[in-house]
Amino acid sequence: MDRLKQILFSLLLLGSISGHLISQTSPELKNFLWDKDFKSLIENYAEESVVLEEKGTLQQKIEARSYLEGEGLRVQVFAGLDKSNAESIAQQMTSLNLDSVYLREDNGLYKVQIGNFSERLEAEKILDKLRYAGVSNAWIVSSTIHTPKTVVQDTTVVPEPPAVSDVGERFLYAIQIFVTGNYEKAQSYQQQLSSSFHEEVWIKEQDGLWKILLGKYSDESFARNRLEQIRTQGYPDAWLTQVSN
């Protein structure tokens, strides 16, 4: 009976991976299949069937993002065919220190949009700021928006960083996780992170932008190791920066 199961499974698996599947699989998966006999696959991975799952490059990139995509609202200030005009307007909006300016191309139409809002009232506040700045031709549109992923509780045991050997040392290292032009959003994100990480999460203002930073480290090697830990915990865009002591 076991022999019959093995033969039937072999035929089914060969049929399923022939042609289309083999042409789509990566070298890693092909090597995995080549090195395994069907009996060992059945014994080690299942009783009568084996499920092989492979994540493509696109899926890996999506999972590496620090945000999720969903339906919401944005403020749109331009929609037209002229790409250079759209780029110029996007730069103007960025210079106003508004939160999250996007330049999108949609079927040949270039759009300049601002923000990621789940509530219309939030979008209307940006409209008021734009009108105050002299931008009157803006409107609210439904759009795919970005929202930060749910903060994962950090269970990493972080050793004590080396003591500062020189009290007169001018710079320390910190890990920058997020930046926004909206102070209220920065505060909200700081509170989320503070409940999950062991180190101090603090906000620094620079040139009208609010930066959310983690920790203050005197030792560069220690800081870089901690950075790698943070990146593997769902913040691949985090980076190391220097701050004054």
MOJO-V983674 format. One record per residue. N is the residue number from 1. D_FIRST is the distance of its C-alpha to the first C-alpha in Angstrom with 2 decimals. Layout:
BEGIN
N,D_FIRST ; N,D_FIRST
END
This chain:
BEGIN
1,0.00 ; 2,3.82 ; 3,5.35 ; 4,5.05 ; 5,6.30 ; 6,8.68 ; 7,9.96 ; 8,10.58 ; 9,12.24 ; 10,14.18 ; 11,15.53 ; 12,16.52 ; 13,18.19 ; 14,19.94 ; 15,21.26 ; 16,22.51 ; 17,24.29 ; 18,25.81 ; 19,29.45 ; 20,30.82 ; 21,28.87 ; 22,29.37 ; 23,33.04 ; 24,33.41 ; 25,31.76 ; 26,33.84 ; 27,33.82 ; 28,32.42 ; 29,29.27 ; 30,28.89 ; 31,29.22 ; 32,26.65 ; 33,24.04 ; 34,25.22 ; 35,25.01 ; 36,21.46 ; 37,18.25 ; 38,15.32 ; 39,13.32 ; 40,16.46 ; 41,17.02 ; 42,13.81 ; 43,14.51 ; 44,18.21 ; 45,18.76 ; 46,16.07 ; 47,12.65 ; 48,11.54 ; 49,14.96 ; 50,17.96 ; 51,21.51 ; 52,24.17 ; 53,27.75 ; 54,30.88 ; 55,34.45 ; 56,36.96 ; 57,40.46 ; 58,42.03 ; 59,39.80 ; 60,40.58 ; 61,44.29 ; 62,44.15 ; 63,42.54 ; 64,45.20 ; 65,48.01 ; 66,50.11 ; 67,50.43 ; 68,48.56 ; 69,49.50 ; 70,50.35 ; 71,52.89 ; 72,56.44 ; 73,60.00 ; 74,62.05 ; 75,65.71 ; 76,66.27 ; 77,69.49 ; 78,68.96 ; 79,67.05 ; 80,68.15 ; 81,67.54 ; 82,69.54 ; 83,67.28 ; 84,70.22 ; 85,71.84 ; 86,68.64 ; 87,68.39 ; 88,72.03 ; 89,71.58 ; 90,68.49 ; 91,70.60 ; 92,73.34 ; 93,70.95 ; 94,69.58 ; 95,73.16 ; 96,73.62 ; 97,71.07 ; 98,68.93 ; 99,65.38 ; 100,62.62 ; 101,64.14 ; 102,61.69 ; 103,62.34 ; 104,59.73 ; 105,59.36 ; 106,58.11 ; 107,58.15 ; 108,61.25 ; 109,62.99 ; 110,63.80 ; 111,63.87 ; 112,65.29 ; 113,63.89 ; 114,64.46 ; 115,62.43 ; 116,59.22 ; 117,60.18 ; 118,58.26 ; 119,61.53 ; 120,64.31 ; 121,66.97 ; 122,65.74 ; 123,66.04 ; 124,69.50 ; 125,70.68 ; 126,69.91 ; 127,71.80 ; 128,74.80 ; 129,74.67 ; 130,74.56 ; 131,77.52 ; 132,79.44 ; 133,78.77 ; 134,80.11 ; 135,76.82 ; 136,77.27 ; 137,74.83 ; 138,71.59 ; 139,69.25 ; 140,66.05 ; 141,62.86 ; 142,59.26 ; 143,57.05 ; 144,53.91 ; 145,54.96 ; 146,53.82 ; 147,53.41 ; 148,52.68 ; 149,49.21 ; 150,48.98 ; 151,50.19 ; 152,47.48 ; 153,48.66 ; 154,49.41 ; 155,47.92 ; 156,48.92 ; 157,51.13 ; 158,54.18 ; 159,56.38 ; 160,60.10 ; 161,61.57 ; 162,64.19 ; 163,67.64 ; 164,70.14 ; 165,72.22 ; 166,75.05 ; 167,76.28 ; 168,78.06 ; 169,74.85 ; 170,75.13 ; 171,71.55 ; 172,68.26 ; 173,64.77 ; 174,62.88 ; 175,59.67 ; 176,60.35 ; 177,57.57 ; 178,59.20 ; 179,62.47 ; 180,64.08 ; 181,67.49 ; 182,67.15 ; 183,68.26 ; 184,66.76 ; 185,63.32 ; 186,63.79 ; 187,64.64 ; 188,61.62 ; 189,59.27 ; 190,61.02 ; 191,60.41 ; 192,56.68 ; 193,56.35 ; 194,58.62 ; 195,56.28 ; 196,53.35 ; 197,54.86 ; 198,56.61 ; 199,59.41 ; 200,62.34 ; 201,61.72 ; 202,65.02 ; 203,66.63 ; 204,68.97 ; 205,71.15 ; 206,71.99 ; 207,73.70 ; 208,72.83 ; 209,69.11 ; 210,67.43 ; 211,64.97 ; 212,62.48 ; 213,62.23 ; 214,60.24 ; 215,61.79 ; 216,64.76 ; 217,64.00 ; 218,66.50 ; 219,64.01 ; 220,62.58 ; 221,59.58 ; 222,58.60 ; 223,59.07 ; 224,56.87 ; 225,54.02 ; 226,54.36 ; 227,54.39 ; 228,50.98 ; 229,49.62 ; 230,51.14 ; 231,49.71 ; 232,46.13 ; 233,46.71 ; 234,47.18 ; 235,50.63 ; 236,50.13 ; 237,53.68 ; 238,55.39 ; 239,57.83 ; 240,60.30 ; 241,63.98 ; 242,67.18 ; 243,69.45 ; 244,72.88 ; 245,73.16
END
